[in-house]
Amino acid sequence: MSTVELTKENFDQVVSENEFVLIDFWASWCGPCRQFAPVYDSASERHADLVFAKVDTEAQQELAAAFEIRSIPTLMIVRDNVAVFSQPGALPEAALEDVIGQARKLDMDEVRKSIEDEQKDQK
């Protein structure tokens, strides 16, 4: 599957309509972003059941700011409208596969309960 270009206009729709979305925050001038791109694209071919998306941080500065992206590339994984992973840096293929595998195994009921508990503790 090819990657989806995310913008502030389609972001909410893409994330809410898909249960598992990987998001690559990148920019054309970024060397590590260009190195990570083929790894990301290759993973999108192997995991056709997942949505692979990209956010061009230059064109979508508001979106990058909303997620407090300070370093690129940054990979984020959103499952069931919950960001379950966010890490800057170009991942090698094996590490990307490991992260995808771990995110697939998450029990989202447990994740939501953990978030709820955390929010209660902060009050």
Secondary structure, DSSP 8 states (H G I E B T S, - for coil): ---EE--TTTHHHHHHH-SEEEEEEE-TT-HHHHHHHHHHHHHHHH-TTSEEEEEETTTTHHHHHHTT--SSSEEEEEETTEEEEEEES---HHHHHHHHHHHHH--HHHHHHHHHHHHHHH-
